[in-house]
Amino acid sequence: AVIPALVARNLELAKDWDRLSGYSFSLLRQEARRDWLLGNSRDVPSSKPFIATGHQPSLYHPGVWCKNFLLAKIAGDVQGEALNLTVDNDTVGTATIRVPTGTVQIPRVEEIPFDAPAEQMPWEERRVLSQQTLASFANRVLADYAPLRSTCHTPSSPLLVERLWKSARQRDTSRLGLEAVLTCARGEMERELGLPDILENRVSTICRSSAWFQVLDVLLSRTKECQSVYNAALAEYRVVNNLRGISHPVPDLVQDGDWLEMPFWIWDAPRPQRRRLFARSLAGSWEVTDRAGLRLTKDQLWERAIQLPD
């Protein structure tokens, strides 16, 4: 009930961002909105508020999935546009889900894979490694769950995994990564269930847009200030929440010579494991490194970003 008032308040606050920050964030917001909408082939009035949520593309539980239904409801209530952001810069821990099996008297849980195991890496980089494992996933889940399912009042009713995997098996895995297979299957099932249309995008796509790179430029041009504000906010959070450990909720950003750690991840295709990003000023510009061999100037980073496949 309070959401419409919060949306209106946020829109009012946004009007003052340019004056308070000294940057034209209003123009960047317009550019970011345009990029997102063009990517979804949508023509939306500029005055429409965006209502957004997001999550990793994993096979998440109903409590997470509920966000998408709430998102659509709120967007409808405020005459806004619903946006879902796939957090594909987070890592794939394991390509399995836990399935209950056994009997009511002696239940147990089995780990059922939907793809072959692989080294931990961001979802953005994860390809489908085993077509056979992917294709047979739903059948293996159903087989393990069968003993418990037979005790239900409606054992013949279809399970969600059956509906979801009917779509997942139809995806072209030679072209799509594991994230896209799961995201597309979920979106198709949501439409079948009557959920109003939600605009979909990925963190990786947003991070290749001009608007995002301009924001990144602002932050990395002011590394000392950015790091100082970030660490001060962490210190305040620990005091307010009575946290004694310096690693909670996350560690402070550190300094290594003239390199300052920034709150971002960096990796490259040969080594697709997330590493900490360090930045420093460079003759009116800046450069970044992982302190492990990868080092890029501002221009080189932008050039790589725009050359990546979508």
C-alpha positions as CSV (number, residue, x, y, z in Angstrom):
1,A,0.0,0.0,0.0
2,V,2.9,2.4,0.6
3,I,4.7,1.6,-2.6
4,P,3.1,4.4,-4.8
5,A,4.1,7.1,-2.3
6,L,7.7,5.7,-2.2
7,V,7.9,5.8,-6.0
8,A,6.6,9.4,-6.1
9,R,9.2,10.3,-3.4
10,N,12.0,8.7,-5.3
11,L,11.1,10.6,-8.4
12,E,11.2,13.9,-6.4
13,L,14.6,13.1,-4.9
14,A,16.0,12.3,-8.3
15,K,15.3,15.8,-9.5
16,D,18.0,17.1,-7.2
17,W,20.8,14.6,-8.0
18,D,22.5,16.8,-10.6
19,R,22.7,19.8,-8.3
20,L,24.0,17.7,-5.3
21,S,26.5,15.7,-7.2
22,G,27.7,18.1,-9.9
23,Y,27.1,15.6,-12.6
24,S,24.4,15.3,-15.2
25,F,22.9,12.1,-13.8
26,S,19.5,13.0,-15.2
27,L,21.0,12.7,-18.8
28,L,22.7,9.4,-17.9
29,R,19.4,8.0,-16.5
30,Q,17.7,8.9,-19.8
31,E,20.5,7.3,-21.8
32,A,20.4,4.1,-19.6
33,R,16.6,3.9,-20.0
34,R,16.8,4.2,-23.7
35,D,19.5,1.5,-23.9
36,W,17.4,-0.9,-21.9
37,L,14.2,-0.2,-23.8
38,L,15.9,-0.5,-27.2
39,G,17.4,-3.8,-26.1
40,N,13.8,-5.0,-25.5
41,S,12.3,-3.3,-28.6
42,R,10.0,-1.3,-26.4
43,D,8.7,2.3,-26.8
44,V,7.9,3.6,-23.3
45,P,7.1,7.2,-22.3
46,S,10.0,8.9,-20.6
47,S,7.8,9.8,-17.6
48,K,7.1,6.1,-16.8
49,P,8.8,5.0,-13.6
50,F,10.9,1.8,-13.8
51,I,10.3,-0.7,-11.0
52,A,13.2,-3.2,-10.9
53,T,14.3,-6.3,-9.1
54,G,16.9,-8.9,-9.9
55,H,18.6,-12.2,-8.9
56,Q,21.1,-14.7,-10.0
57,P,19.8,-16.9,-12.8
58,S,20.0,-20.1,-10.8
59,L,17.1,-22.4,-10.2
60,Y,15.9,-20.5,-7.2
61,H,13.1,-21.3,-4.7
62,P,9.5,-19.9,-4.8
63,G,10.3,-17.2,-2.2
64,V,12.7,-15.6,-4.7
65,W,10.4,-16.2,-7.7
66,C,7.7,-14.4,-5.8
67,K,9.6,-11.1,-6.4
68,N,8.7,-11.2,-10.1
69,F,5.0,-11.5,-9.4
70,L,5.2,-8.7,-6.8
71,L,7.2,-6.6,-9.3
72,A,4.5,-6.9,-12.0
73,K,1.8,-6.0,-9.5
74,I,3.7,-2.9,-8.3
75,A,4.5,-1.7,-11.8
76,G,0.8,-2.0,-12.7
77,D,-0.3,-0.1,-9.6
78,V,2.0,2.9,-10.4
79,Q,1.6,2.7,-14.2
80,G,5.3,1.9,-14.4
81,E,7.5,-0.6,-16.3
82,A,8.6,-3.8,-14.7
83,L,12.3,-4.7,-15.1
84,N,14.2,-7.8,-14.0
85,L,17.9,-7.8,-13.9
86,T,19.8,-11.1,-14.2
87,V,22.8,-10.9,-11.9
88,D,25.2,-12.9,-14.2
89,N,28.3,-11.4,-12.7
90,D,27.8,-13.6,-9.6
91,T,29.4,-17.0,-9.7
92,V,27.9,-20.4,-10.5
93,G,28.6,-22.3,-7.3
94,T,27.2,-25.7,-8.3
95,A,25.0,-26.7,-11.2
96,T,22.7,-28.9,-9.0
97,I,19.6,-28.6,-6.9
98,R,18.6,-30.6,-3.8
99,V,15.7,-33.0,-4.3
100,P,13.8,-34.8,-1.5
101,T,13.7,-38.5,-1.9
102,G,13.4,-41.7,0.1
103,T,10.3,-42.4,2.2
104,V,8.1,-40.4,4.6
105,Q,9.6,-42.5,7.4
106,I,13.2,-42.2,6.2
107,P,13.5,-39.1,3.9
108,R,16.8,-37.9,2.5
109,V,18.1,-35.3,0.0
110,E,19.9,-36.0,-3.3
111,E,21.9,-33.5,-5.3
112,I,20.6,-33.6,-8.9
113,P,22.9,-31.9,-11.5
114,F,21.4,-29.9,-14.5
115,D,24.9,-29.6,-16.1
116,A,28.3,-31.2,-15.7
117,P,30.5,-29.8,-12.9
118,A,32.9,-27.0,-13.7
119,E,35.4,-24.6,-12.1
120,Q,33.6,-21.7,-10.3
121,M,33.1,-18.8,-12.7
122,P,30.6,-16.0,-13.3
123,W,27.3,-17.0,-14.9
124,E,28.2,-14.7,-17.8
125,E,31.0,-17.0,-18.8
126,R,29.3,-20.4,-18.1
127,R,28.5,-22.5,-21.2
128,V,26.4,-25.7,-21.2
129,L,28.9,-28.4,-20.8
130,S,26.7,-31.5,-21.1
131,Q,23.7,-31.6,-23.4
132,Q,22.8,-35.0,-22.0
133,T,22.8,-33.9,-18.4
134,L,20.8,-30.8,-19.2
135,A,18.2,-32.7,-21.3
136,S,17.6,-35.5,-18.8
137,F,17.5,-33.2,-15.7
138,A,13.7,-33.1,-15.2
139,N,13.3,-36.9,-15.7
140,R,16.0,-37.5,-13.0
141,V,14.4,-35.1,-10.6
142,L,11.0,-36.8,-11.1
143,A,12.5,-40.2,-10.6
144,D,14.1,-39.3,-7.3
145,Y,11.0,-37.5,-6.1
146,A,8.7,-40.3,-7.2
147,P,8.5,-42.2,-3.9
148,L,7.5,-39.1,-2.0
149,R,5.2,-37.9,-4.8
150,S,3.2,-41.0,-4.6
151,T,2.2,-40.1,-1.0
152,C,0.7,-36.8,-2.1
153,H,-3.1,-36.3,-2.6
154,T,-2.6,-35.3,-6.2
155,P,0.4,-37.4,-7.4
156,S,-0.7,-36.9,-11.1
157,S,-0.5,-33.1,-11.1
158,P,2.4,-31.8,-13.1
159,L,5.4,-30.5,-11.2
160,L,6.9,-27.1,-12.0
161,V,10.1,-28.7,-13.2
162,E,8.2,-30.5,-15.9
163,R,6.8,-27.2,-17.3
164,L,10.1,-25.4,-17.0
165,W,12.2,-28.1,-18.6
166,K,9.9,-28.5,-21.6
167,S,11.1,-25.0,-22.6
168,A,14.7,-25.4,-21.4
169,R,15.2,-28.4,-23.7
170,Q,14.2,-26.4,-26.7
171,R,16.9,-23.8,-26.3
172,D,19.9,-23.7,-28.7
173,T,22.7,-24.4,-26.3
174,S,25.4,-24.0,-29.0
175,R,24.4,-20.3,-29.1
176,L,23.2,-19.7,-25.5
177,G,25.0,-19.9,-22.2
178,L,23.6,-21.8,-19.2
179,E,22.3,-18.5,-17.8
180,A,20.3,-17.7,-21.0
181,V,18.8,-21.3,-21.1
182,L,17.4,-20.9,-17.5
183,T,16.3,-17.3,-17.9
184,C,14.5,-17.8,-21.2
185,A,12.7,-20.9,-19.9
186,R,11.6,-19.1,-16.8
187,G,10.3,-16.1,-18.8
188,E,8.3,-18.4,-21.2
189,M,6.7,-20.2,-18.2
190,E,5.8,-16.8,-16.6
191,R,4.1,-15.7,-19.7
192,E,2.2,-19.0,-19.9
193,L,1.0,-18.4,-16.3
194,G,-0.4,-15.0,-17.3
195,L,2.3,-12.8,-15.7
196,P,2.3,-9.4,-17.3
197,D,5.3,-8.7,-19.6
198,I,8.6,-8.0,-17.7
199,L,11.6,-6.4,-19.4
200,E,14.6,-8.6,-19.0
201,N,18.3,-7.6,-19.0
202,R,21.6,-8.8,-17.6
203,V,24.3,-7.1,-15.5
204,S,26.8,-8.0,-18.2
205,T,24.8,-6.1,-20.9
206,I,24.3,-3.1,-18.7
207,C,28.1,-3.0,-18.0
208,R,28.7,-2.6,-21.7
209,S,26.5,0.4,-22.1
210,S,27.8,4.0,-22.6
211,A,25.7,5.2,-19.6
212,W,27.3,2.7,-17.2
213,F,30.8,3.4,-18.5
214,Q,30.3,7.1,-17.8
215,V,29.3,6.3,-14.2
216,L,32.3,4.1,-13.9
217,D,34.5,6.9,-15.2
218,V,33.1,9.2,-12.5
219,L,34.0,6.7,-9.7
220,L,37.4,5.7,-11.0
221,S,38.4,9.3,-11.6
222,R,37.8,9.9,-7.9
223,T,39.3,6.7,-6.4
224,K,40.5,8.1,-3.1
225,E,37.1,9.8,-2.4
226,C,35.2,6.7,-3.5
227,Q,37.3,4.3,-1.3
228,S,37.1,6.7,1.7
229,V,33.3,7.0,1.5
230,Y,32.8,3.3,1.0
231,N,35.0,2.3,4.0
232,A,33.3,5.0,6.2
233,A,29.9,3.6,5.3
234,L,31.1,0.1,6.2
235,A,32.4,1.3,9.6
236,E,29.1,3.0,10.3
237,Y,27.2,-0.1,9.4
238,R,29.3,-2.2,11.8
239,V,28.7,0.2,14.7
240,V,25.0,0.4,14.1
241,N,24.6,-3.4,13.8
242,N,27.1,-4.2,16.6
243,L,29.5,-6.2,14.3
244,R,33.0,-6.6,15.6
245,G,34.6,-8.5,12.8
246,I,36.3,-6.4,10.0
247,S,35.2,-8.9,7.4
248,H,31.5,-8.4,7.9
249,P,29.4,-7.6,6.0
250,V,32.3,-7.3,3.5
251,P,36.0,-6.4,4.1
252,D,37.2,-2.8,3.7
253,L,38.7,-1.7,0.4
254,V,42.5,-1.7,0.7
255,Q,45.5,0.2,-0.8
256,D,48.5,-1.5,-2.6
257,G,51.1,1.2,-3.2
258,D,49.4,3.8,-5.5
259,W,46.7,1.3,-6.5
260,L,43.4,1.6,-4.7
261,E,40.9,-1.2,-4.5
262,M,37.5,-0.4,-5.9
263,P,34.2,-2.2,-5.2
264,F,34.2,-4.1,-8.5
265,W,35.2,-7.5,-9.9
266,I,37.5,-8.0,-12.9
267,W,38.4,-11.1,-15.0
268,D,39.2,-12.0,-18.5
269,A,38.3,-14.9,-20.8
270,P,41.5,-17.0,-20.3
271,R,40.9,-16.8,-16.5
272,P,37.2,-16.4,-15.9
273,Q,37.4,-16.3,-12.1
274,R,36.5,-13.1,-10.4
275,R,39.3,-11.1,-9.0
276,R,39.5,-7.8,-7.0
277,L,39.8,-4.6,-9.1
278,F,42.4,-2.0,-8.3
279,A,42.6,1.5,-10.0
280,R,44.9,4.4,-10.1
281,S,45.1,7.8,-11.8
282,L,47.1,8.0,-15.0
283,A,47.8,11.4,-16.7
284,G,44.3,12.8,-16.4
285,S,42.8,9.4,-16.9
286,W,42.9,6.1,-15.0
287,E,43.9,2.4,-15.4
288,V,42.8,-0.8,-13.7
289,T,44.4,-4.1,-12.7
290,D,43.8,-7.4,-10.9
291,R,47.3,-7.2,-9.5
292,A,47.9,-10.6,-11.2
293,G,48.9,-9.7,-14.7
294,L,45.8,-8.1,-16.2
295,R,46.2,-4.3,-16.6
296,L,44.0,-2.0,-18.8
297,T,43.8,1.7,-19.4
298,K,40.4,3.5,-19.5
299,D,40.4,3.4,-23.3
300,Q,41.4,-0.3,-23.5
301,L,38.7,-1.3,-21.0
302,W,36.0,0.6,-23.0
303,E,37.3,-1.0,-26.3
304,R,37.0,-4.5,-24.8
305,A,33.6,-3.8,-23.4
306,I,32.0,-2.8,-26.7
307,Q,33.6,-5.7,-28.6
308,L,32.2,-8.4,-26.3
309,P,29.4,-10.5,-27.9
310,D,25.9,-9.8,-26.5
